[in-house]
Amino acid sequence: MTNRFLNLKQTFEQSANPEKAQKMSAYMRHQFTFYGIPTPERRKIYHELIATDKKAKQIDWNLLDLAWAESHRELHYFVCDYLKGLQKVLTYEDVSKLIAYASSKEWWDTIDHFDRIFGNIADARIPKLMIDFSLADNFWLRRIAIDHQLGKKDKTDTTLLKQIIVNNLGSNEFFINKAIGWALRDYSKTNPNWVRQFIKDYQNQLAPLSIREGSKHI
């Protein structure tokens, strides 16, 4: 193990709060182990580490692999924050590594980082990848595809958004139908008429949850 990882893990262990850890684990349905470190404090721990690599414009994949392999959820959050911090360094050649993270130890808390991480890779091959994700057996990858354009506003590719959502109509999965609603709600702030028309065209196939979430701002 690298000294960087050992130092990071040791700092997490020294900052652990068992009482908070129990509450955090309960909130996540006891699927993960926590140190019990609140988000602001956690991010302070590795702020300089990320800043250093961001300045060097080089991703320490070994560090990320070691962190992701750990059981404590805060180390997974570190990986997500690190990748977001070095977003501009990520290229399409890194996609296989990102998929390995996104398709393991997955739950909404990490997936909702990876949607933007994938979505902000500046490469013309990303839309095709998102179409593939939208048809994946792993519904978490489909959720990434649905929400990967969140925050794009007038740069949203509506043809892509429509195809991805249509590929997921009829799902009984809560996290898919919620994601569809979020995608529609987010874009409705930019183009309410498009969202209104989409909901009208597909109202018989959209889940009530998707319609409810998507209609909040229209």
C-alpha positions as CSV (number, residue, x, y, z in Angstrom):
1,M,0.0,0.0,0.0
2,T,1.2,3.5,-0.8
3,N,2.0,5.9,2.0
4,R,-0.6,8.3,0.6
5,F,-3.3,5.8,1.1
6,L,-2.1,4.7,4.5
7,N,-1.9,8.3,5.7
8,L,-5.4,8.9,4.4
9,K,-6.9,5.8,6.0
10,Q,-5.1,6.6,9.3
11,T,-6.6,10.1,9.4
12,F,-10.0,8.7,8.8
13,E,-9.6,6.2,11.6
14,Q,-8.4,8.9,14.0
15,S,-11.5,11.0,13.1
16,A,-14.0,8.2,13.6
17,N,-17.1,8.8,15.6
18,P,-18.8,5.4,16.4
19,E,-22.1,7.0,17.4
20,K,-22.4,8.9,14.1
21,A,-21.1,5.9,12.2
22,Q,-24.1,3.9,13.5
23,K,-26.6,6.5,12.4
24,M,-25.0,6.9,9.0
25,S,-25.0,3.1,8.4
26,A,-28.7,2.9,9.5
27,Y,-29.5,5.7,7.0
28,M,-28.0,3.7,4.2
29,R,-29.9,0.6,5.3
30,H,-26.8,-0.9,6.9
31,Q,-25.3,-1.8,3.6
32,F,-22.0,-0.1,4.3
33,T,-19.6,0.5,7.2
34,F,-18.9,4.1,8.2
35,Y,-16.3,5.9,10.2
36,G,-18.9,8.5,11.2
37,I,-17.3,11.5,9.7
38,P,-19.6,14.4,8.5
39,T,-19.1,15.6,4.9
40,P,-17.4,18.9,5.7
41,E,-14.9,17.3,8.0
42,R,-14.3,14.5,5.6
43,R,-13.6,16.8,2.7
44,K,-11.1,18.8,4.8
45,I,-9.1,15.6,5.4
46,Y,-8.3,15.1,1.7
47,H,-8.7,18.6,0.4
48,E,-4.9,19.2,0.0
49,L,-4.4,15.7,-1.5
50,I,-6.9,16.4,-4.3
51,A,-5.5,20.0,-4.8
52,T,-2.0,18.6,-5.2
53,D,-3.0,16.0,-7.9
54,K,-5.3,18.6,-9.6
55,K,-2.3,20.9,-9.9
56,A,-0.2,18.1,-11.3
57,K,-3.0,17.1,-13.6
58,Q,-2.3,13.4,-12.9
59,I,-4.7,10.9,-11.4
60,D,-3.4,8.4,-8.8
61,W,-5.3,5.4,-9.9
62,N,-3.5,3.1,-7.4
63,L,-4.7,5.4,-4.6
64,L,-8.2,5.3,-5.9
65,D,-8.2,1.5,-6.3
66,L,-7.0,1.0,-2.7
67,A,-9.6,3.4,-1.4
68,W,-12.4,1.8,-3.4
69,A,-11.4,-1.7,-2.2
70,E,-12.0,-0.7,1.5
71,S,-15.3,-1.3,3.3
72,H,-15.8,2.1,4.8
73,R,-18.1,4.3,2.8
74,E,-16.2,7.5,3.4
75,L,-13.3,6.2,1.4
76,H,-15.7,5.6,-1.5
77,Y,-16.9,9.2,-1.2
78,F,-13.2,10.2,-1.3
79,V,-12.9,8.5,-4.7
80,C,-16.0,10.3,-6.0
81,D,-14.8,13.7,-4.8
82,Y,-11.3,13.0,-6.2
83,L,-12.6,12.2,-9.6
84,K,-14.9,15.2,-9.6
85,G,-11.9,17.4,-8.6
86,L,-9.8,16.0,-11.5
87,Q,-12.7,15.9,-13.9
88,K,-10.8,17.9,-16.6
89,V,-8.0,15.2,-16.5
90,L,-10.4,12.4,-17.2
91,T,-10.6,11.0,-20.8
92,Y,-12.5,8.3,-22.6
93,E,-9.6,6.0,-22.0
94,D,-10.5,6.1,-18.3
95,V,-14.0,4.9,-18.9
96,S,-13.2,1.2,-18.1
97,K,-11.8,2.2,-14.7
98,L,-14.9,4.4,-14.0
99,I,-17.3,1.6,-14.9
100,A,-15.5,-0.8,-12.5
101,Y,-16.2,1.7,-9.7
102,A,-19.7,2.6,-10.7
103,S,-20.8,-1.1,-11.1
104,S,-19.5,-2.2,-7.7
105,K,-20.5,-1.3,-4.2
106,E,-23.2,0.8,-5.9
107,W,-26.0,2.7,-4.2
108,W,-27.6,6.0,-5.0
109,D,-25.1,8.0,-2.9
110,T,-22.1,7.1,-5.2
111,I,-24.1,6.7,-8.4
112,D,-25.3,10.3,-8.1
113,H,-21.7,11.3,-8.3
114,F,-20.8,9.1,-11.3
115,D,-23.7,10.4,-13.4
116,R,-21.9,13.8,-13.6
117,I,-18.4,12.3,-13.8
118,F,-19.4,10.4,-16.9
119,G,-21.5,13.2,-18.3
120,N,-18.7,15.8,-18.0
121,I,-16.1,13.8,-19.9
122,A,-15.6,15.8,-23.1
123,D,-15.6,13.1,-25.7
124,A,-18.0,12.5,-28.7
125,R,-18.2,8.8,-27.7
126,I,-19.9,9.5,-24.4
127,P,-23.5,9.7,-25.9
128,K,-23.1,6.2,-27.4
129,L,-21.8,4.9,-24.1
130,M,-24.8,6.4,-22.3
131,I,-27.2,4.7,-24.8
132,D,-25.4,1.4,-24.0
133,F,-25.8,2.2,-20.3
134,S,-29.5,2.9,-20.7
135,L,-30.0,-0.7,-21.9
136,A,-27.7,-2.3,-19.3
137,D,-28.8,-5.1,-17.0
138,N,-27.4,-3.2,-14.1
139,F,-30.1,-0.6,-13.3
140,W,-27.5,1.7,-11.6
141,L,-25.8,2.1,-14.9
142,R,-29.1,2.9,-16.5
143,R,-29.6,5.5,-13.7
144,I,-26.3,7.1,-14.6
145,A,-27.4,7.3,-18.3
146,I,-30.7,8.9,-17.4
147,D,-29.2,11.6,-15.2
148,H,-25.8,12.2,-16.8
149,Q,-27.0,15.5,-18.4
150,L,-28.2,17.0,-15.1
151,G,-27.2,20.7,-15.0
152,K,-26.5,20.9,-18.7
153,K,-29.4,23.4,-19.2
154,D,-29.5,24.7,-22.8
155,K,-26.6,22.4,-23.7
156,T,-28.8,19.3,-23.0
157,D,-29.0,16.9,-26.0
158,T,-32.8,16.4,-26.0
159,T,-32.7,13.7,-28.6
160,L,-30.3,11.7,-26.4
161,L,-32.4,12.4,-23.3
162,K,-35.5,11.3,-24.9
163,Q,-34.0,8.0,-26.2
164,I,-32.5,7.2,-22.9
165,I,-35.8,7.8,-21.0
166,V,-37.8,5.9,-23.6
167,N,-35.4,3.0,-23.2
168,N,-36.4,2.8,-19.5
169,L,-40.1,3.3,-19.7
170,G,-42.2,0.6,-18.0
171,S,-39.6,-0.1,-15.3
172,N,-40.8,-1.0,-11.8
173,E,-37.5,0.0,-10.3
174,F,-37.9,3.0,-7.9
175,F,-34.4,4.4,-8.6
176,I,-35.0,4.4,-12.3
177,N,-38.4,6.1,-12.2
178,K,-37.1,8.6,-9.7
179,A,-34.1,9.3,-12.0
180,I,-36.4,9.9,-14.9
181,G,-38.4,12.4,-12.8
182,W,-35.2,14.2,-11.8
183,A,-34.0,14.4,-15.4
184,L,-37.3,15.9,-16.6
185,R,-37.6,18.3,-13.6
186,D,-34.0,19.5,-14.1
187,Y,-34.5,20.2,-17.8
188,S,-37.9,21.8,-17.2
189,K,-36.1,24.7,-15.6
190,T,-34.6,25.4,-19.0
191,N,-37.3,24.2,-21.4
192,P,-40.6,23.6,-19.7
193,N,-42.5,23.3,-23.0
194,W,-40.3,20.4,-24.1
195,V,-40.8,18.6,-20.8
196,R,-44.5,19.3,-20.8
197,Q,-44.9,17.8,-24.3
198,F,-42.7,14.8,-23.4
199,I,-44.9,14.0,-20.4
200,K,-48.0,14.4,-22.5
201,D,-46.7,12.1,-25.3
202,Y,-45.6,9.4,-22.8
203,Q,-48.0,9.9,-19.9
204,N,-49.4,6.3,-20.3
205,Q,-45.9,4.8,-20.1
206,L,-44.3,7.1,-17.5
207,A,-44.5,6.0,-13.9
208,P,-46.7,8.2,-11.6
209,L,-43.5,9.0,-9.7
210,S,-41.7,10.2,-12.8
211,I,-44.6,12.4,-13.8
212,R,-44.9,13.8,-10.3
213,E,-41.2,14.6,-10.0
214,G,-40.9,15.9,-13.6
215,S,-43.9,18.2,-13.3
216,K,-42.8,20.0,-10.1
217,H,-41.6,23.2,-11.9
218,I,-44.2,23.3,-14.7
